């Protein structure tokens, strides 16, 4: 008979049950972190599509405003960079296990957010 498993499922103090519960909590923490990232990415993608539609509208006008074109282009790039940063910061299940806390998962996801102005300034600075 194996002794590494509890004899009764209700025996939650058995080391195997404790380890199983810890793994289950680790997975839940990881899944919550990924869901939060996906939600943020979807919101940024939606904003990017709106900016793209506005850009198309400006381009179709008889006299496109260069400042509006520049602003919309920089806004779209800033959103794309933020999405790429969120994707790069997605935690692996192993990373969540190392932190073993929800706060650690949240810290793994945090990246400095680029506002439209900040991102635009950085992009313009590189172009000059």
N, C-alpha and C positions, 0 to 999 in steps of 0.2 A: 504494500500500500504506500502511495506517495504521501510524504509529509510536508511538501512545500505548498499545499493548497489547504484552505480551510475545509473541515469536514462538513460544515453547514454554511450555506450562503449567508445566513444572518450573523455569522461570526466576523464582524467588521474589525476586530482587533488583531486578527491574524496578519502576519507580515505580508502575505500575498495580497490580501484584501486592501491593506493600506497602500501598497505599491500600485495596485490597480486603480484605486481612488485617486492617487497622485497623478497617474498617467491621464486619467479621464479629465482631471482639473487642468492639467497641462494642455490637453487638446482643446478644451473649452476656451482657455485663455488665448491660445493661438488663433482659434477660429474667430473669436471676438475681435482680435487685432486685425486679422485679414478682412473681416466684414467692414470694420471701420475704414480701412484703407480703400476698399472697393467703393464704399459710399462716397468718400471724398473724391476719388478718381472719377466716378460717374458725374458728380456735380461739376467738376472742372471740365470734363468733356462736354457737358451740356453748355456751359458758359462759352467754351471754345467754339461750339457750333453756332451759338448766337453771334459771337464776334465775327465768325466767317460769313454769316448771312449779312451782317452789317457791312462788312468789307465789300462783298459783292454788290450791295446796294450803292455804296459810295463809288465803286469803280464804274457802275453803269450810268452814273449821273453825267450830265453834259460837261460839267467842269469839276472833276474830282478835287476835293480839298486835300492838299498834300499833308497837312497836319493830322487830319482825320485818318488818312491812310497809314501814316507812321504810327499813330497811337493804336489803331486797331491791329496792325501787324505786330507791334511790340507786345500788346496784350495777349494775342494768340500765342506768341513765342513763350511768354512768361507762364501761361497755363500749361503748355506742352512740357516746359522744363520742370514745373512742379509735379506734373503727372509722372514724368520720368524719375524724379526724386522719390516719389511715393513708391513706385514700383521697385526701385533699387533698395528701398528701406524695408520692404516686406520681410518680416521675420520668418525664419525657418522654425520648424517645430523644435529642433535642437536648441536654438537660441532662446526660445521661450522656456525650455526646460532648464537652461542654465540660470535664467533669472528667477525662475520659480515663483513669480509674482505677477499680478496684473500690471502693477506700476512699471515693472521692468519691460513688459511688452509695450506699454505706451511709450516709454523712453526710447525703445528701439525704433519706433515709428516716427518720432519727432524729427523734423527737419526744419531748418529756418525757412519760413514762408517768404516767398518773393511777392511783394505787392507789385501792381502794374508799374508804378513809378520807379521803384527800386530796380525791377528787372529791366525796364526800359532804359534806365540810366546805365546799367551795366552793359546792355547790348549796344547802346549808342556809343558808349565809351570804347568798346572794342572796335567798332566800325570806324572811328575817327582816327 
